[in-house]
Every structure is written in C-alpha cells, then in structure tokens.
C-alpha cells in the first residue's frame, strides 16, 4: 500500500511538472475568452499550465503569491517583489485556490485566466540563457559589468530600468532580462 501511494505521488508530481510551459515574452491576459481589453500581463520565464485551447486563446493556470496589500500582483515567492503577473487595479481576480499564509507573509494563490495562444516552451532555460547573453553583451559597455549576485532581487528592476535606454536591449526583451537578474540575485531562493 505504501509503495502504491509513493508511486502515485511521484507520478502526479512528475506529470504536473510536464504540463508547465513558459513564455519568453510578456503575455497579455484576459478575464474572459472574447475580451479585447487586456486585464493583465504575465511576465516571461514564469511557469504556467495550459488548461485548454479555444480559437486564438488559451485558458491557463498561474500559481504564485499575493500580498494582501497589493492584490493585483502575483509574485514568484512570498517575500520578494519578483512579479509573475500584474493586473489593472480595476480587475477583479477570482482565485481558484487561495491558501492563507501561516507565517504572516503573503498568501499562495492559483488563478485561471485567458491568454493569447502562442508557441510556449517546455522549460525556461533557453530564454534565461538569451537574457544572460543580452545582459552580458549590453550592460558592461559604459561601466564594468555588474555580477548578477551583486544586488538583491528587489533592487534589480530599478537598477536595470535606470540604464536600459543606454543599451541595445529591445523593449520587448527588457522584462526577460529583469526576470533573469531577479532569479539570479544574491538573495533569490526558489519559491515554488
């Protein structure tokens, strides 16, 4: 009986990991399938699950953490401002799951929402490598290249944005580089 339960848990865990996909660009999110108005954005390199496809949209499940003081943002973990998805303040988010934090930190949530259908990657390694290359090739031109672990995760977005216009990094790739820097910062700990 114990072996059967163990194998069931192992298969469930591995199956769940196989269903996760990633986008290498900012992905528009919609409250309803036929909405034209964008209600939020999913940032690159963050895992999500495609639940179903219909027409030019996919219904996806995003998991992360919500600070009760900022309920329109889903974060990667429960103690850093690494954004997974952000929504307009007027968007009512109906979380499919919400687990209150026991430590007084942010609540763990799952959100099911519509997104544009695109080609998604099975892992984020190639996109993180692209981001590292862009960072390395562009961010040491005017000064010595900062190490990824030189700053903490919460500091990287402001530091990068203050210099981004002086680089050759295209605007569409800037969040990709920011997510790479945050997920390689000196205080980063994997949250999921």
Secondary structure, 3 states (H helix, E strand, C coil): CHHHHHHHHHHHHHHHHHCEEECCCCEEEECCCCCCCCCEEECCCCCEEEEEEECCEEEEEEEEEEECCEEEEEECCCCCCCEEEEECCCCCCCEEEEECCCCCCCEEEEEEEEEECCCCECCCHHHHHHHHHHHHHHCCCCCCCCCHHHCCHHHHHHHHHHHHHHCCCCHHHHHHHHHHHHCCCCCCCCCC
